[in-house]
């Protein structure tokens, strides 16, 4: 008995087309979000307004599950005047979106408390903890340099 061959169809496989379409939409959305957030400074600070007599102290990079977090503390006359984010988790589009909202909150808390004691932001636990640890490192560096007693 001869083996029956399946008739060949010229019809495309709908599942394959759907997956390809979803991939294209996903790539377009990721590219759009990347462009959008590339124009947003995640620290919440104005990029072209820097304190004239402030000294910057870089904190240690802190590795988290989603990526590294590193900040720079700007100190003027012994007071923490700004916190600039140098690195934050950005490999996933969800991380970029979350951090665009969270990092300004952490900056505000740090400036208000004049310390690295910031509340963990829900949904960004790893980033919050990494931010606090890197900021504490930067403040320790400032203290060693005699720039602050914070």
C-alpha positions as CSV (number, residue, x, y, z in Angstrom):
1,X,0.0,0.0,0.0
2,X,1.5,3.3,-1.1
3,X,1.8,6.1,1.4
4,X,-0.6,8.9,1.0
5,X,0.9,12.2,0.5
6,X,-0.8,15.2,2.1
7,X,-2.0,17.7,-0.4
8,X,0.1,20.8,-0.4
9,X,-1.7,24.0,0.4
10,X,-0.7,27.4,-0.7
11,X,-2.4,28.9,2.4
12,X,0.0,30.3,5.0
13,X,-0.1,29.0,8.5
14,X,-2.3,31.5,10.4
15,X,-0.4,30.9,13.7
16,X,2.9,31.7,12.1
17,X,1.6,34.9,10.6
18,X,0.0,35.9,13.9
19,X,3.3,35.3,15.7
20,X,5.2,37.3,13.1
21,X,2.7,40.1,13.4
22,X,2.9,40.2,17.2
23,X,6.7,40.3,16.9
24,X,6.6,43.3,14.6
25,X,4.1,45.1,16.8
26,X,6.2,44.3,19.9
27,X,9.4,45.6,18.2
28,X,7.7,48.8,17.1
29,X,6.3,49.4,20.6
30,X,9.7,48.8,22.2
31,X,11.4,51.1,19.8
32,X,8.8,53.8,20.4
33,X,9.2,53.5,24.2
34,X,12.9,53.6,23.9
35,X,12.8,56.9,21.9
36,X,10.3,58.3,24.4
37,X,12.2,57.4,27.5
38,X,15.6,58.4,26.0
39,X,14.4,62.0,26.0
40,X,13.4,61.7,29.7
41,X,16.0,62.1,32.4
42,X,15.2,59.4,34.9
43,X,16.7,61.3,37.8
44,X,14.1,64.0,37.4
45,X,16.8,66.6,37.3
46,X,17.2,69.1,34.6
47,X,20.1,68.0,32.4
48,X,21.4,71.5,31.6
49,X,21.0,73.1,35.1
50,X,23.8,72.0,37.4
51,X,24.7,73.5,40.7
52,X,27.7,75.7,40.1
53,X,29.7,75.0,43.2
54,X,28.4,71.5,43.9
55,X,30.7,68.5,44.1
56,X,29.7,65.2,42.6
57,X,30.4,62.0,44.5
58,X,29.8,58.7,42.6
59,X,28.4,55.8,44.5
60,X,29.3,52.2,43.9
61,X,27.3,50.4,41.2
62,X,24.8,48.0,42.8
63,X,23.9,44.9,40.9
64,X,20.2,43.9,41.0
65,X,18.2,41.2,39.4
66,X,17.2,43.4,36.5
67,X,20.4,45.4,36.1
68,X,22.8,47.7,37.8
69,X,21.9,50.9,39.7
70,X,24.4,53.7,40.2
71,X,23.9,57.3,41.4
72,X,26.0,60.4,41.9
73,X,25.3,62.7,44.9
74,X,25.7,66.4,44.3
75,X,26.8,68.1,47.5
76,X,27.1,71.9,48.0
77,X,28.0,73.5,51.3
78,X,27.5,70.2,53.1
79,X,24.0,69.8,51.8
80,X,22.7,67.2,49.4
81,X,21.4,69.3,46.5
82,X,20.8,66.7,43.8
83,X,21.0,63.0,43.0
84,X,21.9,62.1,39.4
85,X,21.2,58.5,38.2
86,X,24.1,57.2,36.2
87,X,22.8,53.7,35.6
88,X,19.5,51.9,36.1
89,X,17.9,48.7,34.9
90,X,16.9,49.3,31.3
91,X,17.2,46.0,29.5
92,X,13.5,45.4,29.5
93,X,10.9,47.9,28.4
94,X,8.9,47.3,31.6
95,X,12.0,48.3,33.6
96,X,12.4,51.5,31.6
97,X,8.7,52.4,32.1
98,X,8.8,51.6,35.8
99,X,12.0,53.5,36.5
100,X,10.9,56.6,34.6
101,X,8.2,56.9,37.3
102,X,10.2,55.6,40.3
103,X,13.5,57.3,40.0
104,X,12.2,60.9,40.4
105,X,10.3,59.7,43.6
106,X,13.4,58.3,45.1
107,X,15.3,61.5,44.3
108,X,12.6,63.6,46.0
109,X,12.8,61.3,49.1
110,X,16.6,61.5,49.3
111,X,16.6,65.3,49.0
112,X,13.9,65.6,51.6
113,X,15.6,63.3,54.1
114,X,19.1,64.5,53.2
115,X,20.2,60.9,53.4
116,X,20.0,57.5,51.6
117,X,17.0,56.5,53.8
118,X,14.3,56.2,51.1
119,X,11.1,54.2,51.1
120,X,11.0,51.2,48.9
121,X,8.6,52.0,46.0
122,X,6.1,49.2,45.3
123,X,6.8,47.5,42.1
124,X,10.4,48.6,42.0
125,X,11.9,47.0,45.1
126,X,15.2,46.0,43.6
127,X,15.7,49.4,42.0
128,X,14.8,51.2,45.3
129,X,17.2,49.1,47.3
130,X,20.0,49.5,44.7
131,X,19.4,53.3,44.6
132,X,19.6,53.5,48.4
133,X,22.8,51.4,48.6
134,X,24.5,53.4,45.8
135,X,23.5,56.7,47.3
136,X,24.8,55.7,50.7
137,X,28.1,54.8,49.1
138,X,28.2,58.2,47.4
139,X,27.4,60.0,50.7
140,X,30.1,57.9,52.4
141,X,32.6,59.1,49.7
142,X,31.5,62.7,50.3
143,X,31.9,62.3,54.0
144,X,35.4,60.9,53.5
145,X,36.3,63.9,51.3
146,X,35.0,66.2,54.0
147,X,32.3,67.7,51.8
148,X,29.4,66.7,54.2
149,X,28.5,65.4,57.6
150,X,25.4,63.7,56.2
